[in-house]
Amino acid sequence: MFNRDNRRYHLAHINGRYQGYGAAVATEDGNILDETFPAKQLKMVQAWIETHKEELYVDWELAVNGDAPFRIAPLQ
């Protein structure tokens, strides 16, 4: 999640990277907004979003207001 990253998609999302792939994934429904991601890794990202949805929305508000978001634990 990047500060002020609401200009392109205008909705809460995260940016993910995996072995040369990159994607913007919507926080609300886990859909890919841009680029591509391997199916297995996308499912992992979607599960992580569901687990941390409330934290992601708090971080989104911080980010669009120019503040640094809090760190959220990765999948274990």
N, C-alpha and C positions, 0 to 999 in steps of 0.2 A: 504494500500500500504506500502510495507516495503522497506527500503534501500537495494539496490543491489539484488532485487528480480527478476532478469531477467534470472537467471541461469537455472531454471527448465523448463520454458515454452518458453523463448526467444521471448516473445511478451508482449505488454502492457496488464495488467490485474489488477483487484482488488481482494482482499480477503474478503469475507463476512462471517458473522456468524449470526445464528438465532436459538435460542432454541435447542442447541445441534447439529445443522447442520452447515456445513461449506462448502464453495465452492470458487474456483478461477474462476472468470468470465472475459472473454476477453473484453477489452475496445472497440475493433473494431466492433464486431458484437453481443456482449452480450451472446455468447455461454459459457456454463460451460466447463471449462478445466479439472476440477478435483473435486471429491467428489459429493455432491448432495445438493439440496435446494428444499423446497416445491414450487410448481408451482406458487402460489399466490405471495409469497415473491420474487421469481425469476423475475416475471413480474415487480414488484416494483423496483428491482435492475436494470433491463434493462431500465426502464423509467428514472431512476436517471442517469444512464450512458449516455443516449442520451441527457439529459438536461445539463450535465456537461462534455461532451466529450472533449472540448478544454482544460478545466482546468485539466482534467485527464491526457491528453497527456503532458502538462507542468509538472505536478507532477511526471509523469512517468520518464521523463528525469532527473528531480532532484533526484529521488530515485535511479535510476541506476548509477548515478554519485556519490552516497554516501551522498547526501544532504537530509535534512528533507523536505518532501513534505508539501505544504500549506494545510491548513484545508479547506475542501469543505463542504458546508452546507448539512445536511441530508435532506431526504424527509420530507415535512411538512404535 
